[in-house]
Amino acid sequence: MARAYASTILDAPIETVWATIRDFNGLPSWHPAITRSEIEDGLDSDVVGCIRRFWLGDGTMVRERLLSLDDRNTSFTYNFETPAFPVTNYVARVRLMPVTATDKTFAEWEANFDEAPEDAGKYVDIISNGVFQGGWDALKQALVGREKPAGATRWAGFPPNKVWCSTQIEAPVDAVWGMIRDFAGMGGWHDAITKMHMQGGVRPDKVAGVRDFIFGDGHLNEKLLHLDDAERSFSYCITKCDLPWMHYVSGPRLWPVTDGNTSFGVWTGDWVASPLDDVTLIPMATNEVYLKAFHTVQTRLRG
């Protein structure tokens, strides 16, 4: 199965971007390749299962069915009912995530489909660059001057995470992953962490291995819970700590930003602590651990 993919950073808050692209019938308002669109059977454009019928500039008519719409996770999926290209089993997804460090938006557009053997790679390139990246480029222009919808709200921590923070990292995703993947390596590049090592001398990519380190004046142990090279993520839990929190679970995940060959990083954390302690713990974890880690990696990689 083939996969087309394009991602970008949009210079607008996620509420503004989502309000613009959420309308399944709204492509003509921001994508110049679409001249006209309508929803069949008189349905609203946010009815899951509705079919949009739209026309390209050369007169080609395309039909796509809305398979899912998710306001909480700012994403939707759809398939081809009448394809724009000679591919089969086409399912696409658009997803947005906030860049909390800058109030911009990470946007990704992807599709999985089958190509004929003689077309291998042809439509991956056309869809990734012509359709998806072309769409993002057009959306950048359409967003200029647009305001947030009145009364728009954002999920504060993307439950169940107490902290959900993100940033763009000005370095290729494989380089970033190569640095942060080393579970015992953070002591070499995060200036608040020292004397980090794996207990028992185990490898840092051994799931269930424990790293032992000093953070400021505190002594911590953290166990690696998962490591995933495919999605570039890992998570860990605290097994020993001087700070007043319990059941702490945290970890980063990276996405490629194909538009410019940079990275989008998300770091989440959840734990149990008193509301009074959380007044200090939440901003400390967000700014002094998670975002600082990403920013330090960027500095190191850019030399």
ABEGO torsion letter per residue (X at the ends): XBBBBBBBBBBBBAAAAAAAAABAAAAAAABAABABBBBBGGBBAABBGBBBBBBBAAGBBBBBBBABBBAAAGBBBBBBABBABBBBGBBBBBBBBBBAAAGBBBBBBBBBBBBBAAABGAAAAAAAAAAAAAAAAAAAAAABGBBBBBGBBBBAAGOABABBBBBBBBBBAAAAAAAAABAAAAAAABAABBGBBBBGGBBAABBGBBBBBBBEABBBBBBBABBBAAAGBBBBBBABBABBBBGBBBEBBBBBBABGGBBBBBBBBBBBBBAAAAAAAAAAAAAAAAAAAAAAAAAAAAX
